[in-house]
Structures are given as C-alpha cells and as structure tokens.
Amino acid sequence: MLFHMSSKPCISLWNQFLKGDNDAFAEIYKLAVKDLFQYGLQLTDDRDTIKDCIHDIFVKLYTNRDQLKPIDNMMAYLSIALRNSILNTLKTKRSIPYDEIEDERCDDETPETSFLCEEKTNEDRMLCNSLMSRLNDRQRQVVYYRFVQGMSITEIGNALNINYQSVSNILQRSINHLKDFSKKVSIK
C-alpha cells in the first residue's frame, strides 16, 4: 500500500509548489520518489522504465505547474500519473495487451513451487479478467482504484472527476454485478 500523503503539510507543500516554490517541489520529490518506485515495481520489473517514468512525471509537473490545481492526496495523484506513464511506455515498448502487463510475483524456491505458483497466478488472472471484462471501463477504473490502489471514494471521485455519490453508485453496481455473475458461474 502506498504511503498516503494527504496531510496538511503535504497539501501545503503542493500549494507552495503551485505558487512557484522550487524548494517545495524538491521536498515533494524527496517525499514521493521511494514510494513511487515501490509502486512501479508492482507494475513492472523494468527498473529503468520506472525511473524514467518518475522523472518524466516530475518534469511534466514542473513545466506545467501553472496549469495544475490544488489536490487532496498528493500520492494518489502521483501514483495515477505514474501508472498511466508506465502502462503507456510498456505498451509502446512491447506492444503487449494491458492484461499481460500486471503480473503477480511468485516465490521461486523450487521448480515445483514455481510451477504451482505460476499455474495459480494464471488461474487467478483468468478469473479476474473474466470478471472484470463484465464491467464497463468506468466500473473497472473505480474497482481498480478502490481495491487495488486502496483509494477512498473521495479520492476516486477527484481522480475521475466525478462526484462522491456517483463513485459510490458505480462501486455498488460493480460489486453487485460481479456477485451476480460469480453466482451464475458457480451454478454451472
């Protein structure tokens, strides 16, 4: 789970950065870079890509600071930017589908445990992909942000530019839809 930087000092740093304070920008970088790198490792093993994407995010932040707005959770904002940057970079580099980018790590102690872990991971991925394919794009985003990123409903609303009640409704409908579908599948 990412370190949540939504405290008043972090919001204050962000606001100082928006006003042109370069020291605040440097402090934001220092506070976020390690957590962003760890988060990047959940998306890819390519450490150079992670570093490049983090660098690109901070360059874009700095050059576009006049167009940025105040935010409630700095790490949620930065992690979304990093995720998008990494996925775009990996798709461009490898031309592979999104579903294959995120994979779970297996404990490779022995060939047997490695094989079993890979089989279980493949089964879990297939089931998850099957369930998630039943949702529309907005529902998938909300489910991902809520259950993978651990973001609050308010943070999701801010990230997707929709109100709190809409996020709650989308989340509830998504969960109900997934429950209904999983019941149908288990009956067969």
N, C-alpha and C positions, 0 to 999 in steps of 0.2 A: 504494500500500500504506500502510496506516495505521501510525503510529508505535506500536510495541508498548511499553506501559507495564506491564511485568511485573517490573521490577527491584525489589530490596528497598526502596529509598527510596520508590517509589510504593506498594508494599504497606504500608509503614509509614505513609505519608500516609493511605491508606484506613482503616487501623486507628485512627489518631488521629481521623479524621473520625467513625468509628463511635462513638468514646468521647465525642464532643461538641466536638471542637476545631474552631472556626469558621475559624481560620487555615489549617488543613489542608484544609478544604473550599474555601476561596478558592484555595489552591495547586493543588488538583485541577482546578478550573475553568480556571485560567491555563494549566496543562499540556495540557489536553484540548481547549479550545474551538476552536483553529485547525484541528487535525486533524479534529475532528468536523465542522466547517463544510466542509472539503475533501471529506470523505466524503459529506456531504449533497449536495454538488454532483454526485456520481456518480449520485444517485437522482433529483434534480430540479433544474431551473433556478430554481425559485422561492426566491429568497434569503430572503424574509420568512418563508416556511414553515420553512425550515431554522433560522433564528434563533429563531423561536417554539418549535419542537420542542426545540432545545437548551435554551432557557430552561425549558421545561416539565419536561424530564428533570432538570435541576438543582433545580428547585423540589420535584419529587417525591422526589428523593434526600434533600434537606434535611428535608422534612416526614416522611419515612418512615424516617429513619436508624435508629430503634430496631428496625425490623423487618429491616434489611439484615444480611447476613452477610459475613465476610471472603471476598475473591476473590483469584485468582491473576493475572489480567490485567485491569487496570482499563480499558484501551482496548477490549478485546474486549467487556467488559460494557457499556460506554457506547455503543459502536457498534451493538450489538444493540438496545439501548434506543432509540437514535436512528432506526435503520432501521425498527423497528416503529412508532414515533411518526410518522415521515414517511409511511410507507405508509398508516397509518390516516387521517392527516389528508388525504392526497391522494385516497384512496378516498371519503372523506366529502365533500370539496370538489367533486370532479369526477365521482364515481360511474363511474370507469373501471376496467376489469379490471387486475389486478396485472401481467399480461404487458406492458401498454402503458405502465406507469409508468417502468420502467427502459429507457432507450434510449441507444444509443451516440452520441457526438458525431461529426459529420462535418466535414471541412475544407472550408469553403465558399469556396474561392478563385475558382472559376468555376462557372457554371451546370452545365456538363458534369460536372465533378468532383463537384459537389454531388449531381447526379442519380445518378451511378455509385456514389457512396458510400452514398446512401440505398438504392439497389437492393441493394447488397451487404449492408448492415446488415439490410434486410428479409429477405433470403435466410438470413443467419446466424441471425437471430432465429427465423425459421420452423423452421429445422433444430434449433436449440437447444430451442425449445418442444416440437417433436415428440419429441426425445429425452427431454427432462425429463418429458414427460407420461407416459412409460413407467414412471416411478418413482413410488413411493408418497410421501406427504407427508414422512415421516421421512427417506427416502433423498434427496429433493430438498433438505431442510434441510442434511443432512450434506454433500452435494456442494457446495451454495452456500457454506457456511461454510469448507469446506476449500479450494476452488479459486477462489472469488471474494473471500472475506474473507482467505484465507491463514492461517486459524486452525490451530493444532496440534490433534492428535487429543484431547489432554488438555483444551484449551480448549473444543473442541466438546462433549466429554463434560460439562464443567461447565455450559456454556450450555444444553444439552438435558437435563441431569440424568440422564445415563446413563453407564455405566462405559466405560473405555478400550477394552476388548475388544469391547464392543457397537458402539462407534463404528467400530472397525477392521473388524468384520464387515459392518456396514451399508455402509461405504465400498467394501469389496472387492466385495460383491454388486452394488452400484450400478454400479461400473465394468464388471464382467463383463456385467451386463445391458445396459448401453449398448453395449459392444463387440459382443455377440451381435446386438443389434438393428441396429446400423450395418452389420454384415456382411450381414444379410438384405436390408437396403435397397439396398446397393451391388450385390448379385447381380441384383436385378430390373431 
